Amino acid sequence: MLADHIFADFQPRHAQLFGRHIINLGHRLHESPLFTDDALARLLENAPRSSYHVNTMDPTTHDPRTRREGDIVGLSGKEVLEAVRQGRIWILFQNPGEADKAYDEMPADIYAGFEARVPGLKTFRHKMSILVSSPKVQVYYHADAPGQTLWQVRGVKRVYVYPGTAPFLPQDRIEKIILGEAHEISLDYQSWFDDYAKVIDLEPGQMLHWPLNWPHRIVNHDCLNVSFTTEHWTSSLRAAYLVKYANGVLRRYMPSARLSESVDGPAAWAKFGLAGFVKMSGLQAKRRQRFTIDFRVDPLAPLGVRNIDAYALQK
Ligand SMILES: [Fe+2]
């Protein structure tokens, strides 16, 4: 699909808002043949184990401790979709291009479209993930390291986006996420945070982009949801990332210091150097994630979830 056909209502003002404020715009990617039931069923059958996560959780409360990891074994793609439609399951495909190269064209087109509309924008390291999720399931309160955009394809989800500063995002918490020392959903959440959130019911053909690292959480309406996220970096996002990375390293030695997040001037340049050195040196070990898999997707089981003997999966 040509980049010119992706955006339905991008106005010049959105170029000024991009990256600085929340923007909620129309798109046409929900009409793509890559998101039909047949296409998603093929993706489910062809995705290697390393490229998907399947979760279930208690949809009645915000409690990350109820979130479980599962697997998909011996089912057709259509059977998995049926389990998602009837159950309480959330599936994430992290590299759909591994199963079908056609998916790789989508983020390239999207960012070409953004760059054509936002003067001076130059993005790199694009990534796309596809989410297929059950009625009412949720994604708990979290913050992501790269620039993020959420695109709605089918169903409706309520998205809460919170300001990217304390108390919603304490500096030391985002540093730990960036250093790989904490999971994204480890952020503390209080229900009163919602009074300060922008709340959007995202419908098919709508996208949402928010400023770097702003926390968010998502609750599906009572319907099957198909969505995807795109991630990107720019030189200024990268600079902000490196400063937070260096601040996280420095905070170990001066836990109560007020560390500037400025990306300009000699202090920032020193932090770029420190972050680069720590990254290159291997002093900060990359977190290898170990998951406990304790359920299997089963369209015949209640909520599409059958308990199995737990086993460990290293990713
Ligand atoms: Fe996110």
Residues whose N, C-alpha, C, O or C-beta is under 5 A from the ligand:
A	BS01	LIG	D144
